[in-house]
Amino acid sequence: MAQAGDPPDTPGTRPGRLKVYLGAAPGVGKTYRMLDEGWRRALRGTDVVVALAECHHRPHTEEMLDGLEVVPRARRAHPAGDSAELDLDAVRARRPEVALIDELAHTNAPGAAHPKRWQDVEELLAAGIDVITTVNIQHLESLNDVVEKITGVPQRETVPDEVVRRAHQIELVDMAPEALRRRMAHGNIFAPEKIDAALSHYFRVGNLTALRELALLWVAERVDETLQRYRAEHGIGGVWETRERVVVALTGGPEGETLIRRAARIAARSSGGDLLAVHVARSDGLAGASPAALAGQRRLVESMGGSYHTVVGEHVPAALLAFARAENATQLVVGVSRRGRLRRLADARGVGETVVGQSGDIDVHMVTHERAGRGRSRPLPGSGLSPARRLGGPVAGLLLPVLLTLLLRRQAVADALSLNLTSEALLFLAAVVGVACIGGVVSALLASVTASLLLNYYFIPPAGRFTIAEANNVLALLVFALVAVTVAAVVDRSLRLGRSAAHATAEAETLSSLAGGILRGEQAVPVLLERTRQTFGMDSAELRPREREPVHGPAAADGTPAPAVTRVPIGEDDELVLHGRALPATERRVLTAFAAHLTAAVERARLAEAAAEIEPVRAADRMRTALLAAVSHDLRTPLAGGWAAISSLRSRDVDFSAEDKEELLATAEESMIKLSRLVDNLLDMSRIQAGALTLHLQPTALAEVLPQALDSLPDTPASGVRVQDVEAVPCVLADPPLLERVVANLVANATRHSPAGRPVTVAASTLAARVELRIVDRGPGIRPADRERAFAPFQRLGDTDNTTGLGLGLALSRGLTEAMGGTLVPEETPGGGLTMVLSLPAAPPPAADGPA
């Protein structure tokens, strides 16, 4: 930063600064903004010249040149024709403070100092001249292939991303796609003869929206780099929630995939959110993580668009939070601890709890994880003791009293503690209570008997014999045994009650989840079957016709029994069949509730099928009613005309001249043609609705079909239709006669609604693996609410004279198009009118002939 009293910067004392106006699409106003910037600087006294500006004959942009100094261009001759290029030598000789140079990605003509204009700009910057320039997002090197996939137009002129990234300032010039198309339709971008082609090709709404998103994301990344550099330079460690960054902590354990997918969903909720996965390796090298598991999780993260990181730290929570804060993370996803109960009792604050306590302004998600993806696990009824406790309890009941006896019998311990019989009995009682907490009643009884015998033999006088000399010692031993059994019973009962409460809670949550799914509309039979399978941890769940006799599954080939089969009646004729583990009675109670919901879903499905069978009958009845109403007039009109002409010719009362006879025959012929066309349309419509339309799909060139379709419309003059780019698109996979009829119907409909002097435009273009044919008219158009109704049979929107046919043209065109695997969609024509977009799959290229 310049200090007070420093001399002002002059060209040559420092490298020049570059400012880039980055356009989301052509025509958004980059050149205008560049010239406007030049005017503002000139008014502040800065020496500004226009080194090169491409106005493309746009009046408003050309007006901005008035009053600014313009450096004459250099004329260069080459085989393709003379061109006017940037005169680099003249600009360097002029040495302005700021030079305005348009189209940074331009390729210079042969003979220039550099092949590319951006290289000219870099030379001016090295000379200390500030440059203001423009470039479109599609010209960035890194996005070249992406833009070509979106628009189908290859970009031959590109500029390296790094050149634009090094700019001192980057300013995005953006415009909504609809506004840009309206601007183009009004003639503010291209010449009138290029407007329809541009709107039908490069300037489609989808293309402009995609380019706009690319520009916004590219600029956002550039801004993010600047922000990170600023935070690093100023030592800012707090979280600035400028965009969502989700960090997921990975240990290499089996829960990693669950955590990654959960974090990806969180990041996807905010457009442009970042996903970062981090694994903290212990600094002592004892991480204990599986390299293969971490490699698989890394591939998963990268496939979801995220990045994988490894950091080294002795204290995992501190290293994890340090990484999250360094990346300006807003959310952190960690898994629930996989430690056992004893370890959690010994150290209640695991990694997750520590991270939550120290996270500060970072949101932490503690995610539960399940293996094998079997849905919500439900606690199984039982004794409430794990297998390890059921095995360890009796062992402890035998060993713990023995170990305590050996300890108390040591002379050194006895001298140090000076215990009497009461203290020794209390120590044995504590041991029995501990065994009761571990193994329950049975283990406590075993420990009580063992402790009683040891007390009797070693500690109660007379020692060394199983006898008791005093009556109060008998009472003490009985109380000892009673207390031990009572404590064990209380512990066992509490475990059972806790297990029952957990089981009841799980049942309530399961039923609540089922009810919530039904309220959200998840009532389909397959959805309920899958939910049932997941809830009860079964291998499969299916709906079958009820078997009157029970069927047992066959044994496996190795002699092991087949999985248990559980059957529940569903309605009168079906049953729910579950394969997997055997369900106890306590779980069958919940299964009954599932079966009730499944029964209702099956009945609803059957009613829906019955309604679906009735709907075609109703539709056919409506069709017949509409057909009779329409035929009463539209078929009668050509019949009446033809009948009148033929009757007149057969009449012997009037002597017609040759001209009159020719006119009557022409009237009869025209009436028969109209009648034949109406009957053909009706038959084709009935075939489409019956699914009996015969197709002969083959590669078809639009350049061959379109002239035939236009020739079949005698009422449409050739000057009323303008054809563009049909030769440049590949062949489509279609039935040629049917495609000809579709195109003829659409062109006839467009010309009927177009005003005089406004020809219909037929333009072709490619989009991915499809070819689009756009029929553009400048008529009154159709309101968005009425566009789908226009494709219904016997609809004549806007026709009040009832003389334009049965209203089958658009309905038949869409039916034939969809039968050929295409789509027919109406769009609004920018500037007024309707555009019919006929999209068909492109024919595959012919296979190359192999060697003979």
PyMOL commands that set and color helices and strands:
alter all, ss='L'
color gray80, all
select helices_A, chain A and resi 30-43+59-63+88-94+117-126+137-139+141-151+161-165+177-185+192-200+205-233+256-268+291-303+316-326+341-346+351-358+387-409+411-417+421-459+471-519+525-536+585-634+636-650+658-690+702-711+718-720+736-753+784-786+789-791+809-819
alter helices_A, ss='H'
color red, helices_A
select strands_A, chain A and resi 18-23+48-52+69-70+74-76+83-85+98-101+130-136+169-173+245-250+274-281+307-312+331-335+363-367+540-545+564-570+574-580+698-700+721-724+732-734+760-767+770-776+823-828+834-841
alter strands_A, ss='S'
color yellow, strands_A
deselect
rebuild
show_as cartoon
